[in-house]
Amino acid sequence: MSEENTNKDLLEALDSVPQVTVGSVVNGEVLAIDNDQQVVVGIENAGVEGVIPRKELSSQPVEDVRSQFKVGDKVKVVVISRIGDDKEGGSFLLSIRRLEALKVWDDLKAKFDENNDVVVNAKVTRNVKGGLVVNVDGVRGFIPASMIANHFVSNLKQYNGQEFECKIVEIVPEENRLILSHSEVVEKQQAAAREKVMSELNEGDVVEGKVARLTNFGAFVDLGGVDGLVHISEISYDRVNKVSDVLSVGQEVKVKVLKLDEERGRISLSIKQTEPQPWDQVEDKFNEGDVVEGTVKRLVDFGAFVEVMPGVEGLVHISQISHKHVDTPADVLKVGQNVQTKILNIQPEEHRLALSMKALEPEPEGNDSKKDATKKVVSDKSTDNAPEEEKGFTLGDIVGKKLD
């Protein structure tokens, strides 16, 4: 064979050897598994080797590499990068996980192009500033904070490890960009649930629900996919200063439907109206003249409101606080103070209870001396013991003269 033919055959042989480049998909055979649980692969027909790190073996965690991969197994991989100098027998960094991800990207993109209303399952891997990083079948996605729920969320850590249904908002495989929205799925589910609940509920119904979240102005209660609001004033007949002092998220509660606003999708609820009305028990517990102990709840210019039982407050008018002159109730009383009062008047129908503190105090001695002084003046002016000539005209004399 001539030298020319030999060179030609050599060139043809070299041309038949596949070129291994970054990003190419190649077939290989497992040659070994090293001490770091990395799989060593011989790339088919290329005469070079590559390494698959443990984290690149699958989109799912691999607990035992040796049980899943054996020497001689055939694998398809994607080339991530070159390791070392190719001229000195360098090898390649390979990945099965990323090859699986490429297929997932292609499938997701195809579904999204066909229908923009694609919903996928996403598991939260961690929270970052501005949102949640999630895993969708091995592909990294992101849910912005504004798209997590249909209300403001301040604590993103609570979602770590949770799994959501999310709608694809944007997908760009070339940039590994997958933006998802959980709030859109929630809104759609709630709309369906709201329609169902609204059609079944009536004002005045008493139903059971679960506290979904707390706010400064009340609590939202889940009635089965739709939330109703219990305003802070409707939580208890007793005064509630802080919602979290009375309710907690997840608590089962019984509520009464006060109002249904189907047009705006709003439901007003009450917890306290499922309980006995305190004022209905007042006449059974108290009588006029009873001495009762209570707590000062509010101070106003004209007196103090004293709670004598949960949900029942009576008024101690400023004139009934003390025998002494009181400029303002705050000079004598303070909120939270326990006081004894006497019941002056009960009007349960009008939710009115008149109380007195000074009725339990002895009258000052000065008042008795004034009465004595008055009696003395009257006595001094009396004419019972005066001589006949000094008594003046009698009633008969005056009447007689008038008649004349």
Summary of the structure (lengths in Angstrom):
residues: 404
radius of gyration: 44.3
end to end distance: 179.7
largest distance: 180.0
contacts: 1095
relative contact order: 0.06
helix: 31%
strand: 36%
